[in-house]
Amino acid sequence: MKTNDQTTRRTFLKTLGLATATAPFLANGLLAAPPSQRIRHASFGASGMARTDLDAIARCHNVEIVAICDVDTARMDAVKKAHPKARCYQDWRELLDKEARHIDSVNISTPDHMHAPIALATMQLGKHIYAQKPLAHNLHETRRLVTEARTRKLVTQMGIQGHAGAYFQTTVQLLKGGAIGKIKEIHCWSNKRWGDTTPLPTRTDPIPPTLNWDLWLGCATARPYLGNAYYHPGNWRRRLDFGVGTLGDMACHILDAAFDALGLTTPITITSTGDAPTPTNWPVNTKVTYLFNGTPHTATPTLPLTWHDGASAPPAAILAPHLEGRKPSNEGSLYIGTHGILYLPHTSAPQLLPTAQFTQYAKPRPKNRNHWDEFIQACRGNGKTSANFDYAGPLTETVLLGGVAQRFPNRTLRWNSRTLNFDHPEANTHVQRTYRKGWEIPA
């Protein structure tokens, strides 16, 4: 598989410009699929979470996998066997240039820094989007994706698959139903350590022949390739320019129930009391406290939610008084209410505490839904997605605000969601990024 050398950025942008002029018509009419129609799908990413998304979508009824793209051809071998009829590409722009007329939907399961460039270009062609979490790499990109999807009336879903699970739905119903009364505070945690305190290596390593390093870098500043998986395939999450640390990896999942059940949007202040990033890497140990405006489900006019990761997770001193001797899960949430406690181990059933108080309490028993099939059915016009960009945008924004706060330890930042501004000039420099020349996101 080779990238077509004649596919230039100029050709791609010319195609994109033509499609953009007609995209509202396409999105609302020509590309709208009737309930029985086959959905033609393309994947940006071929392994890891991309493979999970791709295979899950392929198992949905009447879906054709048309095209697959990955910047590393070595990661295409297994997926080509699973989807032999799919056309394979190394350059995502070439895929859109050649396949725009043949696809209805895509999944974007790449490193975080390329979510927005690929998603915006794809939406401007009128295609429905399933995008992995976090929705984008910075606050400005997140808002652009939400606005673009809303304007074009496209079907969207962010990859927080637990949102469709029975445990998640049970938790939401318990909290909304007032099982533990009004919520006073929340603690969420993950013991993952997607950070790095070591200096950036000064060496330059040979680029593998299967990897297009320039395409992998995409919109990020050019730099030498480093082997030993320093960036590719997995450790990009540790690097400021490509991922969002443990927060970006897990907080969209773990904060999800609080947003759904309590009707949270974006916080008004954010305070980090954990470690600061290095010049190139996210910190290993993070503690970020968000303050939200209260909702009908909260006990006071404002609600504190504290995120803990790395060595500070799980927060034993906070959990111990409530868990009745239970060993806390490595990842999870604790909701402290006016009439009890809800303890939610990540991906497990919620527990109401103290146990004696809730012995006779009848928990709701919803069934699991299929997060990917929900997206495909919505592409056909059957129902709506539950983690669409209107919902996922504020959730992602909250996660990314924590990343900005980490750069300013022990300082409370006030956030104006309407204007996308902090009350701190230096923090405002992190609302959006500077793109490598020629890789700017579509206006």
Wavefront OBJ file of the C-alpha trace (Angstrom):
o trace
v 0.000 0.000 0.000
v 1.478 3.336 -1.059
v 0.222 6.878 -0.829
v -0.587 8.237 -4.268
v 2.152 10.806 -4.861
v -0.129 12.748 -7.189
v -2.632 13.360 -4.410
v -1.558 16.780 -3.211
v -2.932 19.022 -0.510
v -4.024 21.416 -3.250
v -6.071 18.649 -4.927
v -7.601 17.678 -1.616
v -8.546 21.210 -0.660
v -10.004 21.824 -4.108
v -12.185 18.750 -3.679
v -13.081 19.825 -0.155
v -13.994 23.304 -1.337
v -16.371 21.916 -3.967
v -17.957 19.563 -1.483
v -18.305 22.263 1.155
v -20.415 24.368 -1.152
v -22.967 21.563 -1.425
v -22.496 19.877 1.955
v -25.647 21.257 3.652
v -27.733 19.763 0.828
v -25.814 16.506 0.990
v -26.053 16.188 4.739
v -29.781 16.889 4.860
v -30.870 15.206 1.673
v -28.750 13.261 -0.782
v -26.634 11.464 1.842
v -29.455 10.868 4.307
v -29.904 7.093 4.382
v -33.358 5.462 4.478
v -33.849 2.937 7.306
v -33.011 -0.083 5.143
v -30.055 1.401 3.267
v -26.572 0.008 3.544
v -24.252 2.364 5.399
v -20.881 2.752 3.672
v -18.199 3.355 6.244
v -14.523 4.334 6.413
v -12.077 4.100 9.308
v -9.272 6.506 10.159
v -7.055 4.156 12.125
v -6.487 0.420 11.719
v -5.445 -1.008 15.094
v -5.844 -0.503 18.815
v -9.065 1.354 19.615
v -9.519 2.006 15.906
v -9.734 -1.741 15.295
v -12.253 -2.080 18.134
v -14.410 0.690 16.649
v -14.075 -0.627 13.112
v -14.989 -4.209 13.961
v -17.893 -3.136 16.178
v -19.327 -0.972 13.399
v -18.761 -3.730 10.834
v -20.884 -6.092 12.961
v -23.847 -3.705 12.772
v -26.588 -4.684 10.325
v -26.038 -3.824 6.661
v -22.742 -1.934 6.993
v -20.087 -2.016 4.273
v -16.494 -1.171 5.212
v -15.355 0.759 2.133
v -11.971 2.186 3.137
v -9.391 2.115 5.918
v -6.508 4.512 6.542
v -3.443 4.254 8.758
v -0.160 6.153 8.573
v 1.717 2.946 9.471
v 1.189 0.225 6.860
v 2.477 -2.411 9.292
v -0.692 -1.890 11.303
v -2.855 -2.666 8.263
v -1.977 -6.355 7.819
v -4.454 -7.837 10.288
v -7.280 -5.476 9.396
v -6.908 -6.227 5.669
v -7.524 -9.899 6.415
v -10.632 -9.043 8.402
v -11.962 -6.606 5.767
v -10.470 -7.761 2.457
v -12.789 -5.682 0.259
v -11.851 -2.375 1.910
v -9.545 -0.054 -0.004
v -6.475 0.918 2.035
v -4.780 4.296 2.299
v -1.894 5.837 4.208
v -2.919 9.485 3.756
v -6.329 10.436 5.189
v -6.616 13.280 2.670
v -6.251 10.846 -0.210
v -9.001 8.667 1.260
v -11.384 11.617 1.407
v -10.327 12.789 -2.056
v -11.043 9.400 -3.651
v -13.819 7.981 -1.466
v -16.017 10.954 -0.604
v -18.708 9.838 -3.051
v -18.627 6.276 -1.731
v -18.958 6.716 2.037
v -21.701 7.843 4.419
v -19.915 7.702 7.762
v -16.461 7.437 9.348
v -14.821 6.640 12.649
v -11.857 8.752 13.739
v -9.694 6.700 16.098
v -6.290 8.357 15.767
v -4.009 10.109 18.282
v -5.859 13.030 19.847
v -4.063 15.821 17.992
v -5.520 14.692 14.646
v -9.152 14.274 15.684
v -10.205 17.816 14.779
v -8.356 18.205 11.445
v -9.773 14.933 10.111
v -13.238 15.421 11.620
v -13.708 18.960 10.314
v -12.612 18.054 6.799
v -14.897 15.025 6.844
v -17.903 16.927 8.179
v -17.439 19.566 5.501
v -17.995 16.731 3.035
v -21.313 15.975 4.733
v -20.291 12.710 6.429
v -21.492 11.401 9.775
v -18.804 11.124 12.468
v -17.975 8.635 15.198
v -14.958 10.175 16.972
v -12.920 8.739 19.787
v -12.570 10.553 23.091
v -11.481 13.174 23.881
v -13.328 14.859 21.070
v -10.378 17.125 20.258
v -6.963 18.177 21.530
v -7.824 21.726 22.624
v -10.776 23.867 23.631
v -11.088 25.819 20.388
v -11.142 22.630 18.311
v -13.812 21.132 20.544
v -16.097 24.106 20.060
v -15.470 24.067 16.293
v -16.507 20.415 16.044
v -19.685 20.967 18.022
v -20.649 23.995 15.926
v -19.863 22.290 12.621
v -21.889 19.190 13.448
v -24.846 21.254 14.618
v -24.766 23.544 11.581
v -24.658 20.651 9.115
v -27.162 18.535 11.067
v -24.872 15.521 11.004
v -25.127 12.387 13.117
v -22.282 12.312 15.646
v -21.149 10.083 18.494
v -18.101 10.278 20.786
v -16.440 6.991 21.697
v -17.499 6.599 25.321
v -18.986 3.145 24.836
v -19.753 2.663 28.530
v -22.433 5.346 28.118
v -24.689 2.672 26.604
v -23.984 0.060 29.292
v -26.442 -1.164 31.883
v -24.202 -0.150 34.805
v -23.985 3.390 33.466
v -27.731 3.637 32.908
v -28.426 2.252 36.390
v -26.140 4.888 37.911
v -27.815 7.699 36.016
v -31.283 6.534 37.030
v -30.263 6.225 40.698
v -28.775 9.711 40.790
v -31.600 11.331 38.845
v -34.137 9.508 41.001
v -32.658 10.908 44.198
v -31.557 7.583 45.691
v -28.882 9.356 47.762
v -30.606 12.720 47.863
v -29.035 15.874 46.462
v -25.357 15.644 45.510
v -22.882 17.571 47.696
v -19.543 16.575 46.112
v -17.993 14.073 43.719
v -14.593 12.382 43.547
v -13.402 10.602 40.389
v -10.107 8.773 39.889
v -7.881 6.622 37.711
v -4.595 5.048 38.785
v -3.203 5.205 35.246
v -0.009 7.222 34.793
v -0.059 8.657 31.279
v 2.688 11.168 32.039
v 6.460 11.352 31.969
v 8.883 13.325 34.134
v 12.013 12.540 32.104
v 13.569 15.054 29.663
v 12.958 14.789 25.937
v 15.662 12.548 24.399
v 18.120 14.361 22.143
v 18.739 11.454 19.771
v 17.201 10.860 16.331
v 16.181 7.317 15.430
v 15.601 5.737 12.000
v 11.992 5.992 10.830
v 10.477 2.542 10.195
v 9.910 1.981 6.455
v 6.220 1.300 7.068
v 5.593 4.625 8.849
v 4.960 7.983 7.194
v 6.301 10.138 10.033
v 5.218 13.407 8.411
v 1.626 12.192 8.206
v 1.766 10.907 11.781
v 2.895 14.362 12.967
v 0.116 15.983 10.952
v -0.714 19.400 12.374
v 1.961 19.231 15.094
v 5.365 20.919 14.910
v 7.949 18.853 13.023
v 10.481 16.985 15.141
v 12.828 13.979 14.874
v 11.398 10.493 15.092
v 12.135 8.631 18.337
v 11.930 4.858 18.480
v 11.155 2.530 21.409
v 7.507 3.603 21.135
v 8.323 7.066 22.471
v 5.518 8.515 20.363
v 4.149 5.740 18.167
v 2.158 3.590 18.618
v 0.989 4.255 22.178
v 3.012 6.702 24.269
v 1.760 9.784 22.443
v -0.772 10.091 25.306
v 2.095 11.210 27.552
v 3.183 14.030 25.209
v 1.698 17.548 25.387
v 1.516 17.994 21.619
v -0.324 14.741 20.897
v -2.401 13.555 23.873
v -3.977 14.829 27.092
v -2.427 12.501 29.677
v -4.522 10.328 31.968
v -7.226 12.996 32.021
v -7.678 12.704 28.263
v -7.562 8.925 28.315
v -10.022 8.247 31.137
v -11.921 11.315 32.371
v -14.378 11.386 29.462
v -15.444 7.898 30.580
v -15.412 8.435 34.325
v -17.017 11.899 34.438
v -19.703 10.828 31.981
v -22.275 9.690 34.564
v -22.040 12.960 36.482
v -22.714 14.947 33.319
v -25.643 12.803 32.235
v -27.303 12.368 35.624
v -26.785 15.828 37.080
v -27.043 17.927 33.922
v -23.573 19.445 34.263
v -22.132 21.543 31.445
v -18.730 23.218 31.842
v -17.138 24.360 35.113
v -16.828 27.960 36.279
v -13.460 27.472 38.013
v -10.665 24.882 37.794
v -7.829 24.407 40.288
v -4.937 21.975 39.903
v -2.964 21.035 43.025
v -1.047 18.187 41.425
v 2.212 18.161 39.535
v 2.851 20.478 36.572
v 3.795 19.223 33.104
v 7.384 19.273 31.882
v 8.050 21.327 28.730
v 7.018 18.321 26.608
v 5.131 15.827 28.793
v 2.011 15.597 30.932
v 2.440 15.044 34.677
v 2.246 11.587 36.237
v 0.241 12.623 39.320
v -2.748 14.903 38.906
v -5.353 16.410 41.187
v -7.821 18.850 39.655
v -10.889 20.334 41.366
v -13.696 21.632 39.163
v -16.439 23.887 40.487
v -19.726 23.704 38.567
v -22.871 25.742 38.817
v -25.459 23.770 40.733
v -28.398 22.020 39.088
v -31.737 20.726 40.446
v -29.851 17.561 41.473
v -27.212 19.278 43.638
v -27.417 20.260 47.300
v -25.848 23.713 47.005
v -25.559 26.506 44.406
v -22.168 25.126 43.318
v -20.846 21.560 43.049
v -17.182 20.555 43.571
v -15.876 17.603 41.539
v -12.300 16.476 42.125
v -10.268 14.339 39.719
v -7.349 12.252 41.034
v -4.900 10.191 38.970
v -1.499 8.534 39.280
v -0.135 8.253 42.824
v -3.090 10.199 44.232
v -5.564 7.607 42.968
v -7.602 6.144 44.388
v -7.886 8.855 47.068
v -7.790 6.522 50.069
v -8.256 9.161 52.765
v -11.461 10.360 51.107
v -12.856 6.936 50.242
v -12.066 5.026 53.428
v -14.776 6.594 55.642
v -17.458 5.622 53.127
v -16.542 2.204 51.706
v -17.144 0.054 54.833
v -13.798 -1.691 54.517
v -14.043 -2.367 50.777
v -10.837 -2.134 48.758
v -11.447 0.724 46.325
v -11.288 0.060 42.608
v -8.347 1.348 40.584
v -10.740 3.615 38.689
v -14.135 4.920 39.666
v -16.309 7.597 41.238
v -17.799 8.461 44.626
v -20.946 10.583 44.848
v -21.633 12.059 48.288
v -25.291 12.909 48.702
v -27.461 14.373 51.437
v -28.955 10.929 52.172
v -26.210 8.474 51.275
v -23.283 7.516 49.070
v -23.098 6.098 45.553
v -19.838 4.278 44.843
v -19.225 3.463 41.174
v -16.238 1.257 40.315
v -15.401 1.926 36.665
v -17.210 -0.610 34.392
v -18.915 -2.270 37.382
v -22.271 -2.012 39.113
v -22.956 1.015 41.332
v -23.184 0.418 45.078
v -25.387 2.365 47.485
v -23.914 2.980 50.942
v -24.184 2.566 53.851
v -25.281 -0.980 53.038
v -27.750 -1.300 55.919
v -29.625 1.787 54.758
v -30.222 0.427 51.248
v -30.791 -3.307 51.908
v -34.360 -3.159 50.608
v -33.729 -0.574 47.878
v -34.796 -1.851 44.443
v -32.265 -0.746 41.852
v -33.385 -0.196 38.262
v -32.324 -2.922 35.832
v -31.851 -1.430 32.358
v -30.444 -3.519 29.534
v -27.157 -2.946 27.735
v -27.406 -0.986 24.511
v -24.944 -1.080 21.606
v -23.095 2.242 21.414
v -21.871 1.680 17.828
v -25.197 0.351 16.522
v -26.901 3.404 18.018
v -24.652 5.504 15.756
v -25.316 3.421 12.633
v -29.072 3.396 13.225
v -29.045 7.172 13.648
v -27.195 7.464 10.326
v -30.214 5.717 8.791
v -32.589 8.115 10.503
v -33.594 5.683 13.242
v -33.394 7.453 16.598
v -30.620 9.630 17.959
v -27.189 9.068 19.445
v -26.857 9.533 23.206
v -23.238 10.802 23.153
v -23.564 13.245 20.251
v -21.251 16.221 20.010
v -23.741 18.558 21.719
v -23.398 16.334 24.787
v -19.771 15.283 24.311
v -18.539 18.829 23.672
v -19.033 20.204 27.211
v -17.754 16.912 28.673
v -14.577 17.116 26.574
v -14.231 20.823 27.334
v -14.209 20.041 31.043
v -11.496 17.416 30.602
v -9.346 19.783 28.535
v -9.790 22.588 31.068
v -8.138 20.309 33.591
v -5.178 19.998 31.259
v -4.816 23.782 31.067
v -5.097 24.087 34.860
v -2.261 21.588 35.323
v 0.075 24.126 33.722
v -0.705 26.598 36.534
v -0.571 24.607 39.801
v -2.258 26.042 42.889
v -3.925 28.813 40.930
v -7.701 28.914 40.479
v -8.636 29.691 36.889
v -12.041 31.175 36.131
v -13.485 30.047 32.798
v -15.963 31.892 30.598
v -17.480 29.193 28.421
v -19.390 31.688 26.290
v -16.272 33.589 25.188
v -13.722 30.745 25.515
v -11.591 32.834 27.852
v -9.855 32.492 31.207
v -9.285 35.298 33.676
v -5.552 34.652 33.247
v -3.822 35.886 30.039
v -1.193 33.145 29.969
v -3.829 30.435 30.342
v -5.577 31.853 27.283
v -2.559 30.937 25.176
v -3.556 27.279 25.649
v -7.136 27.608 24.377
v -5.948 26.735 20.864
v -2.730 25.581 19.255
v -0.467 26.848 16.495
v -0.688 24.484 13.527
v 2.179 23.459 11.329
v 2.133 25.430 8.067
v -0.101 23.716 5.539
v -1.942 21.714 8.231
v -4.307 24.376 9.548
v -7.816 23.145 10.311
v -10.553 24.247 7.888
v -12.020 27.643 8.789
l 1 2 3 4 5 6 7 8 9 10 11 12 13 14 15 16 17 18 19 20 21 22 23 24 25 26 27 28 29 30 31 32 33 34 35 36 37 38 39 40 41 42 43 44 45 46 47 48 49 50 51 52 53 54 55 56 57 58 59 60 61 62 63 64 65 66 67 68 69 70 71 72 73 74 75 76 77 78 79 80 81 82 83 84 85 86 87 88 89 90 91 92 93 94 95 96 97 98 99 100 101 102 103 104 105 106 107 108 109 110 111 112 113 114 115 116 117 118 119 120 121 122 123 124 125 126 127 128 129 130 131 132 133 134 135 136 137 138 139 140 141 142 143 144 145 146 147 148 149 150 151 152 153 154 155 156 157 158 159 160 161 162 163 164 165 166 167 168 169 170 171 172 173 174 175 176 177 178 179 180 181 182 183 184 185 186 187 188 189 190 191 192 193 194 195 196 197 198 199 200 201 202 203 204 205 206 207 208 209 210 211 212 213 214 215 216 217 218 219 220 221 222 223 224 225 226 227 228 229 230 231 232 233 234 235 236 237 238 239 240 241 242 243 244 245 246 247 248 249 250 251 252 253 254 255 256 257 258 259 260 261 262 263 264 265 266 267 268 269 270 271 272 273 274 275 276 277 278 279 280 281 282 283 284 285 286 287 288 289 290 291 292 293 294 295 296 297 298 299 300 301 302 303 304 305 306 307 308 309 310 311 312 313 314 315 316 317 318 319 320 321 322 323 324 325 326 327 328 329 330 331 332 333 334 335 336 337 338 339 340 341 342 343 344 345 346 347 348 349 350 351 352 353 354 355 356 357 358 359 360 361 362 363 364 365 366 367 368 369 370 371 372 373 374 375 376 377 378 379 380 381 382 383 384 385 386 387 388 389 390 391 392 393 394 395 396 397 398 399 400 401 402 403 404 405 406 407 408 409 410 411 412 413 414 415 416 417 418 419 420 421 422 423 424 425 426 427 428 429 430 431 432 433 434 435 436 437 438 439 440 441 442 443
